[in-house]
Amino acid sequence: MLSGRRLDILDPSPVDVELTDIAHGLARVARWNGQTQGDYPYSVAQHSVLVLEIFSAMTPDATARDRLYALLHDAPEYVMGDIISPFKAAMGGNYKDVENRLLSAVHLHFALNAAAPGIVQRQIKKADKEAAYHEAVNLAGFAVEEARKFFGEPTLPAFELERFDQLIRPWPTREAHDRFVDAVDMLATAIHSSS
């Protein structure tokens, strides 16, 4: 990693996880295999911020911890890359096991439990699918009906999400990095001050 940490991907330690490495990697990993409109690739870092915003809007009573779980939901992709869901399923259990171990190490690094509570995981999954719907329609060339088929009908219309037009416009790499770091820092501070 650029931080100088040596992360063992098969047996990751929370000690070897660094926010700067996560942000650097996620800001450079393109969602949709780069097949999106705009001057810049739509990064996993930006997607993570969008999921956080959707999760927060759908779950207004969520704690800062819950929101941090939402923001970090794709954190393993900073070293594993973004692989589309059908391919992940075809690769089988070992891939998912490695991804889950890495996500647990990331959570522990940020003083969270290794896994989010089940209800929070389901809420994050819902926010993630809604983000994918909006990305598909606004960035990846999907027709509305096609996006509904794959991701379902969103319960949160784009016009109800504050600053949606800014969240969906692809950000330059540095902006995606900085916004991701700022969101983590804001949530970590909120968690610390509530303890």
QUITASUL-V11548 format. One record per residue. N is the residue number from 1. RES is the residue in three letters. SS is DSSP state (H for helix, E for strand, - for the rest). PHI is phi in radians with two decimals (999 if undefined). BURIAL is b if it has 24 or more other C-alpha atoms within 12 Angstrom, else e. Layout:
{{N,RES,SS,PHI,BURIAL} {N,RES,SS,PHI,BURIAL}}
This chain:
{{1,MET,-,999,e} {2,LEU,-,-1.13,e} {3,SER,-,-1.23,e} {4,GLY,-,1.74,e} {5,ARG,-,-1.24,e} {6,ARG,-,-1.99,e} {7,LEU,-,-1.52,b} {8,ASP,-,-1.45,e} {9,ILE,-,-1.11,b} {10,LEU,-,-1.43,e} {11,ASP,-,-2.51,e} {12,PRO,-,-1.26,b} {13,SER,-,-1.90,e} {14,PRO,H,-1.00,b} {15,VAL,H,-1.14,e} {16,ASP,H,-1.64,b} {17,VAL,-,-1.61,b} {18,GLU,-,-2.30,b} {19,LEU,H,-0.99,b} {20,THR,H,-1.09,b} {21,ASP,H,-1.18,b} {22,ILE,H,-1.05,b} {23,ALA,H,-1.09,b} {24,HIS,H,-1.05,b} {25,GLY,H,-1.15,b} {26,LEU,H,-1.14,b} {27,ALA,H,-1.24,b} {28,ARG,H,-1.93,b} {29,VAL,-,-1.66,b} {30,ALA,E,-1.50,b} {31,ARG,H,-1.26,b} {32,TRP,H,1.02,b} {33,ASN,H,0.89,e} {34,GLY,H,1.39,e} {35,GLN,-,-1.52,e} {36,THR,-,-2.30,b} {37,GLN,-,-1.41,b} {38,GLY,-,2.08,e} {39,ASP,-,-1.32,e} {40,TYR,-,-2.25,b} {41,PRO,-,-1.13,b} {42,TYR,-,-1.48,b} {43,SER,E,-1.51,b} {44,VAL,H,-1.14,b} {45,ALA,H,-1.07,b} {46,GLN,H,-1.16,b} {47,HIS,H,-1.00,b} {48,SER,H,-1.09,b} {49,VAL,H,-1.18,b} {50,LEU,H,-1.08,b} {51,VAL,H,-1.07,b} {52,LEU,H,-1.01,b} {53,GLU,H,-1.13,b} {54,ILE,H,-1.16,b} {55,PHE,H,-0.99,b} {56,SER,H,-1.12,b} {57,ALA,H,-1.21,b} {58,MET,H,-1.39,b} {59,THR,-,-2.28,b} {60,PRO,-,-1.09,e} {61,ASP,-,-1.59,e} {62,ALA,-,-1.13,b} {63,THR,-,-1.36,e} {64,ALA,H,-1.08,b} {65,ARG,H,-1.09,b} {66,ASP,H,-1.03,b} {67,ARG,H,-1.15,b} {68,LEU,H,-1.17,b} {69,TYR,H,-0.99,b} {70,ALA,H,-1.10,b} {71,LEU,H,-1.10,b} {72,LEU,-,-1.58,b} {73,HIS,-,-1.01,b} {74,ASP,-,-1.91,b} {75,ALA,-,-0.95,b} {76,PRO,-,-0.99,b} {77,GLU,H,-1.20,b} {78,TYR,H,-1.17,b} {79,VAL,H,-2.06,b} {80,MET,H,-1.70,b} {81,GLY,-,1.38,b} {82,ASP,-,-1.77,b} {83,ILE,-,-1.89,b} {84,ILE,-,-1.10,e} {85,SER,H,-0.93,e} {86,PRO,H,-1.04,e} {87,PHE,H,-1.25,e} {88,LYS,H,-1.00,e} {89,ALA,H,-1.10,e} {90,ALA,H,-1.20,e} {91,MET,H,-1.31,e} {92,GLY,-,1.55,e} {93,GLY,H,-1.13,e} {94,ASN,H,-1.03,e} {95,TYR,H,-1.04,e} {96,LYS,H,-1.12,e} {97,ASP,H,-1.08,e} {98,VAL,H,-1.10,b} {99,GLU,H,-1.04,b} {100,ASN,H,-1.17,b} {101,ARG,H,-1.11,b} {102,LEU,H,-1.16,b} {103,LEU,H,-1.10,b} {104,SER,H,-1.06,b} {105,ALA,H,-1.10,b} {106,VAL,H,-1.10,b} {107,HIS,H,-1.00,b} {108,LEU,H,-1.09,b} {109,HIS,H,-1.00,b} {110,PHE,-,-1.65,b} {111,ALA,-,1.09,b} {112,LEU,-,-1.75,b} {113,ASN,-,-1.16,e} {114,ALA,-,-0.98,e} {115,ALA,-,-2.33,b} {116,ALA,-,-1.18,b} {117,PRO,-,-0.98,e} {118,GLY,H,-0.91,e} {119,ILE,H,-1.14,e} {120,VAL,H,-1.19,b} {121,GLN,H,-1.03,e} {122,ARG,H,-1.17,e} {123,GLN,H,-1.16,b} {124,ILE,H,-1.14,b} {125,LYS,H,-1.03,b} {126,LYS,H,-1.12,b} {127,ALA,H,-1.11,b} {128,ASP,H,-1.11,b} {129,LYS,H,-1.15,b} {130,GLU,H,-1.19,b} {131,ALA,H,-1.08,b} {132,ALA,H,-1.07,b} {133,TYR,H,-1.03,b} {134,HIS,H,-1.12,b} {135,GLU,H,-1.14,b} {136,ALA,H,-1.03,b} {137,VAL,H,-1.29,b} {138,ASN,H,-1.58,b} {139,LEU,-,-2.23,b} {140,ALA,-,-1.82,b} {141,GLY,-,1.36,e} {142,PHE,-,-1.36,e} {143,ALA,-,-1.29,e} {144,VAL,H,-0.97,e} {145,GLU,H,-1.09,e} {146,GLU,H,-1.13,e} {147,ALA,H,-1.13,b} {148,ARG,H,-1.10,e} {149,LYS,H,-1.07,e} {150,PHE,H,-1.46,e} {151,PHE,H,-2.08,b} {152,GLY,-,1.47,e} {153,GLU,-,-1.35,e} {154,PRO,-,-1.19,b} {155,THR,-,-1.52,e} {156,LEU,-,-1.96,b} {157,PRO,-,-1.10,e} {158,ALA,H,-0.98,b} {159,PHE,H,-1.19,e} {160,GLU,H,-1.58,e} {161,LEU,-,-1.68,b} {162,GLU,-,-1.02,e} {163,ARG,-,1.10,e} {164,PHE,H,-0.96,b} {165,ASP,H,-1.06,e} {166,GLN,H,-1.38,e} {167,LEU,H,-1.30,b} {168,ILE,H,-1.65,b} {169,ARG,-,-1.27,b} {170,PRO,-,-0.99,b} {171,TRP,-,-1.64,b} {172,PRO,-,-1.06,e} {173,THR,H,-0.93,b} {174,ARG,H,-1.10,e} {175,GLU,H,-1.14,b} {176,ALA,H,-1.08,b} {177,HIS,H,-1.01,b} {178,ASP,H,-1.16,b} {179,ARG,H,-1.16,b} {180,PHE,H,-1.13,b} {181,VAL,H,-1.06,b} {182,ASP,H,-1.05,e} {183,ALA,H,-1.15,b} {184,VAL,H,-1.08,b} {185,ASP,H,-1.05,e} {186,MET,H,-1.08,e} {187,LEU,H,-1.22,b} {188,ALA,H,-1.08,b} {189,THR,H,-1.13,e} {190,ALA,H,-1.11,e} {191,ILE,H,-1.12,e} {192,HIS,H,-1.11,e} {193,SER,H,-1.27,e} {194,SER,H,-1.56,e} {195,SER,-,-1.41,e}}
